[in-house]
Amino acid sequence: MSDITRVAVDAMGGDNAPGEIIKGAVDAVNKRKDLKVLLVGRQALIENELKACTYEKEQIEVVNAEEVIETAEPPVNAIRKKKDSSIVVAMNMVKRGDADAFVSAGSTGAVLVGGQVLVGRIKGVERPPLAPLIPTEKGASLLIDCGANVDARPSHLVQFAKMGAIYMENIVGIHNPKVAIVNIGAEEEKGNALVKETFPMLKACKDINFIGSIEAREIPKGMADVIVCEAFVGNVILKLYEGVGSVLIKKMKQSMMTSLKTKIGALLIKPALKETLKGFDLSEHGGAPLLGLNGLVVKTHGSSKAKEVSNSIIQCIAFKQQGINEKIRGCIQKEEL
């Protein structure tokens, strides 16, 4: 296994492409020498942006792809028809083994479809989930699934739990991570049909440290390391996190500017406040990996700036070094024995 992690990056995807994507890629290679970024997109445009950047030339390569999949396009048709799009070209690089991972801030639907159709699922994985790290009082928890499988079955959630536990133990370094299922109460008999059917299956699973149900209010406290849910619930939780966080920061800034006293107070607490807010910044944790594929696919927010892009690229290094796909493959295929 090579010591260099090769990450194909969709240079054309996202609200701030290609500028912020390229800045993020440059920042990543300037931080890590064990990294090579393959910027996939319109070559002339990318190379023009790179002229203003300082980086080791051998760490960034431009791969031409003239087409772009727009967010509004039907993902299945786009993946099938736009063979020269940045998403399709980059994912085929992962499929062929020319890249170890793929990062995109582009169309979520196209990334999800392309991940399954082009990169392919690990044998035995029923549905690949999107699994972002979300900040908590104790550090971070993995929210799995947050957008890939709206109509999940109990067997899917059990696999999500297993894959999530592997990720948290090996990437975040939490020994025997606590796994919980999102519910409307702590009692086992509560919840909808999906939760009620899944609960005993998780309870009987010997591969995970299942602690039961978790209510939404307990998630920010870090009561569980792996938070299992179907995609509709997970996406609501994630978007609420983003919305509440931005409103709180805005209200705090407004309060600090109301008088001379509050302005002086703000200056005094600025270092501590900055450090605290950093811990609750979703961009610090990078993007959401689509777990259970034959290669790593990471989806970043559509509005990602350079910092989140950089963190998303860098997180691919640990994923490869820790052999996450191999561990997931071993765990899932053990079920079939």
C-alpha positions in Angstrom: 0.0 0.0 0.0 1.4 3.4 -1.0 2.1 5.9 1.7 0.5 8.6 -0.5 -3.2 9.0 -0.4 -4.6 10.1 -3.8 -7.8 12.1 -3.6 -9.9 13.0 -6.7 -11.7 16.3 -6.0 -14.7 17.6 -8.0 -13.4 21.0 -8.8 -16.7 22.1 -10.5 -19.1 21.1 -7.7 -20.7 23.4 -5.2 -21.8 27.0 -4.9 -18.2 28.3 -4.6 -16.5 26.2 -7.3 -14.0 26.3 -8.6 -12.3 29.0 -6.5 -12.9 27.7 -3.0 -12.5 24.1 -4.0 -9.0 24.8 -5.4 -8.0 26.9 -2.4 -9.1 24.0 -0.2 -7.1 21.5 -2.2 -4.0 23.7 -2.1 -4.4 24.2 1.7 -4.7 20.4 2.2 -1.5 19.6 0.2 0.4 22.4 2.0 -0.6 20.7 5.3 0.1 17.1 4.4 3.0 15.8 2.4 1.5 12.3 2.3 -1.3 13.5 0.0 -1.8 14.0 -3.8 -4.9 15.8 -5.0 -6.4 15.2 -8.5 -8.5 18.2 -9.4 -11.1 17.0 -11.8 -12.9 19.6 -14.0 -12.4 22.1 -16.8 -8.6 22.1 -17.1 -8.1 25.6 -18.5 -10.2 27.1 -15.7 -8.5 25.1 -13.0 -5.0 25.8 -14.2 -5.8 29.5 -14.4 -6.9 29.5 -10.7 -3.8 27.5 -9.7 -1.5 30.2 -11.1 -2.2 32.4 -8.0 -1.5 29.5 -5.5 1.8 28.3 -3.9 2.1 24.5 -3.6 4.4 21.6 -4.4 3.6 21.0 -8.1 3.9 17.2 -7.8 1.1 17.1 -5.2 -1.6 18.5 -7.4 -2.6 17.1 -10.8 -5.4 18.5 -13.1 -7.6 15.9 -14.8 -9.8 17.4 -17.6 -13.6 16.9 -17.5 -15.6 19.3 -19.6 -19.1 18.6 -18.3 -20.8 19.6 -15.0 -23.7 17.9 -13.3 -26.0 20.6 -12.0 -27.9 20.3 -8.7 -31.3 20.4 -10.4 -30.6 17.6 -12.9 -32.1 14.2 -12.3 -29.1 12.3 -10.8 -29.6 8.9 -12.6 -29.9 10.5 -16.0 -27.0 12.8 -15.3 -24.7 10.0 -14.3 -25.7 7.9 -17.3 -25.5 10.7 -19.9 -22.7 13.0 -18.7 -19.7 10.6 -19.0 -17.3 13.6 -19.2 -18.6 15.3 -16.1 -16.3 16.0 -13.1 -18.3 13.6 -10.9 -18.4 10.7 -13.3 -14.7 11.1 -14.3 -13.5 11.3 -10.7 -15.6 8.3 -9.5 -14.4 6.2 -12.4 -10.8 7.0 -11.2 -11.7 5.6 -7.8 -13.3 2.5 -9.4 -10.2 1.9 -11.5 -7.9 2.4 -8.5 -6.3 5.6 -9.9 -7.6 7.4 -6.8 -8.2 6.3 -3.2 -11.0 8.7 -2.5 -13.4 11.2 -4.0 -14.5 14.5 -2.5 -17.4 16.6 -3.9 -19.5 19.6 -2.9 -21.6 19.1 -5.9 -25.0 17.5 -6.5 -25.9 15.2 -3.5 -28.1 13.0 -5.7 -25.4 12.5 -8.3 -22.8 11.7 -5.7 -25.1 9.1 -4.0 -26.1 7.5 -7.3 -22.6 7.6 -8.7 -21.2 6.1 -5.5 -23.4 3.0 -5.8 -23.5 2.7 -9.6 -19.8 3.6 -10.4 -17.8 2.9 -7.3 -20.0 0.1 -6.2 -21.1 -1.3 -2.8 -19.0 -3.7 -0.7 -20.4 -7.2 -1.1 -23.1 -7.6 1.6 -23.7 -3.9 2.2 -27.4 -3.3 1.6 -27.4 0.5 1.6 -24.5 2.9 1.9 -25.3 5.7 4.5 -24.0 9.3 4.7 -22.3 9.7 8.0 -21.2 13.2 9.1 -19.5 14.0 12.4 -21.5 16.5 14.4 -20.1 18.5 17.3 -21.2 17.7 20.8 -20.3 18.7 24.4 -17.9 15.7 24.5 -16.3 16.2 21.1 -18.2 14.7 18.2 -20.7 12.0 17.3 -21.4 10.2 14.1 -24.9 10.8 12.6 -25.7 7.9 10.4 -27.7 8.1 8.0 -28.2 11.8 7.2 -29.6 11.8 3.7 -28.9 8.6 1.6 -31.7 6.2 2.5 -35.1 7.8 3.3 -37.0 4.4 3.3 -34.6 2.3 5.3 -35.4 -1.1 6.7 -34.3 -2.5 10.1 -31.5 -4.5 8.5 -30.1 -1.4 7.0 -30.0 0.4 10.3 -28.2 -2.5 11.9 -25.5 -2.3 9.2 -25.4 1.5 9.7 -24.7 0.9 13.4 -21.9 -1.6 12.6 -20.2 0.6 10.0 -20.6 3.7 12.2 -18.9 1.9 15.2 -16.0 0.9 13.0 -15.6 4.5 11.8 -15.7 6.0 15.3 -13.3 3.5 16.8 -10.7 3.7 14.0 -11.0 7.3 12.8 -12.0 9.2 15.9 -10.2 6.8 18.3 -13.1 6.0 20.6 -12.8 2.6 22.1 -16.0 0.5 22.1 -18.1 3.5 20.9 -21.6 3.8 22.3 -24.4 3.2 19.8 -27.9 4.6 20.1 -31.0 4.8 17.9 -32.9 8.1 17.6 -36.3 7.8 19.3 -39.1 9.9 20.9 -38.4 8.4 24.3 -35.9 6.3 26.2 -38.2 3.3 26.7 -37.8 0.3 24.4 -41.5 0.1 23.5 -41.6 3.7 22.2 -41.1 4.8 18.6 -42.5 4.2 15.1 -42.6 0.8 13.5 -39.1 1.0 12.1 -37.5 1.9 15.5 -39.6 -0.8 17.3 -38.5 -3.5 14.9 -34.8 -2.3 14.8 -34.3 -1.9 18.6 -34.2 -5.7 19.5 -32.0 -6.4 16.5 -29.5 -3.8 17.7 -29.8 -5.1 21.2 -28.9 -8.6 20.1 -26.0 -7.5 17.9 -22.7 -8.6 19.5 -20.5 -6.4 17.2 -21.6 -3.1 18.8 -22.0 -1.4 22.2 -25.7 -0.6 21.9 -27.0 1.6 24.8 -30.6 1.9 23.6 -32.6 4.9 22.5 -31.5 8.5 22.4 -33.8 11.6 22.3 -32.9 14.6 20.2 -32.1 16.8 23.2 -29.4 14.3 24.3 -27.5 14.3 21.0 -25.6 17.6 21.6 -24.6 16.3 25.1 -22.7 13.5 23.4 -24.6 10.8 25.2 -23.9 8.4 22.2 -20.9 8.2 19.8 -22.9 6.7 17.0 -26.4 8.0 16.4 -28.4 5.7 14.2 -31.5 6.8 12.2 -33.0 6.7 8.7 -32.2 9.5 6.4 -35.2 11.7 6.8 -34.7 12.0 10.6 -31.0 12.4 10.2 -31.2 15.1 7.7 -33.7 17.1 9.9 -31.2 16.7 12.8 -28.3 17.9 10.7 -30.1 20.9 9.2 -31.5 21.9 12.7 -27.9 21.8 14.0 -26.7 24.1 11.2 -29.6 26.5 11.7 -29.5 26.8 15.4 -25.7 27.2 15.4 -25.8 30.1 12.9 -28.6 31.8 14.7 -26.8 31.5 18.1 -23.6 33.0 16.7 -25.5 35.9 15.1 -27.4 36.7 18.3 -24.2 36.6 20.4 -22.5 39.0 18.0 -25.5 41.3 18.1 -25.6 41.2 22.0 -21.9 42.0 22.2 -22.2 45.2 20.1 -25.1 46.8 22.1 -22.9 49.1 24.3 -19.4 50.0 25.2 -19.4 47.7 28.2 -20.5 44.7 26.1 -17.9 45.5 23.5 -15.1 45.6 26.1 -16.4 42.4 27.6 -16.4 40.8 24.2 -12.8 41.6 23.7 -11.9 40.0 27.1 -13.7 36.8 26.3 -12.8 36.6 22.6 -10.1 34.0 22.8 -12.2 31.6 24.9 -15.3 32.2 22.9 -13.4 31.6 19.6 -12.1 28.3 20.9 -15.6 27.3 22.1 -17.3 28.1 18.9 -14.6 26.3 16.9 -15.6 23.1 18.7 -19.2 23.5 17.4 -18.2 24.4 13.8 -19.4 21.7 11.5 -16.7 22.6 8.9 -14.0 21.6 11.3 -15.1 17.9 10.9 -14.9 17.9 7.1 -17.5 16.2 4.9 -19.8 13.1 5.3 -18.4 9.8 4.1 -20.7 7.5 2.1 -19.8 4.3 4.0 -20.0 0.8 2.6 -18.6 1.5 -0.9 -15.5 -0.2 -2.6 -13.8 3.2 -2.4 -14.2 6.3 -0.2 -16.7 8.9 -1.3 -17.0 12.1 0.8 -19.8 14.6 0.3 -19.2 18.1 1.6 -21.8 20.8 2.0 -22.8 22.6 -1.2 -21.8 25.9 0.2 -18.4 24.7 1.4 -15.6 27.1 1.6 -11.9 26.3 1.4 -11.6 25.2 5.1 -14.3 22.5 4.8 -12.9 21.3 1.5 -9.4 21.0 3.0 -10.6 19.1 6.0 -12.7 16.8 3.8 -9.6 16.0 1.7 -7.4 15.4 4.7 -9.9 13.1 6.4 -9.4 10.7 3.5 -5.8 10.0 4.6 -6.9 8.4 7.9 -9.7 6.5 6.2 -7.1 4.8 3.9 -4.4 4.4 6.6 -6.9 2.7 9.0 -8.2 0.4 6.3 -11.8 1.3 7.0 -13.2 -0.4 3.9 -11.4 -3.6 4.7 -12.8 -3.6 8.3 -16.3 -2.9 7.1 -16.0 -5.7 4.5 -14.8 -8.1 7.2 -17.6 -7.2 9.6 -20.4 -7.3 7.0 -19.3 -10.5 5.3 -19.1 -12.1 8.7 -22.9 -11.8 8.9 -23.2 -14.1 5.9 -21.3 -17.0 7.5 
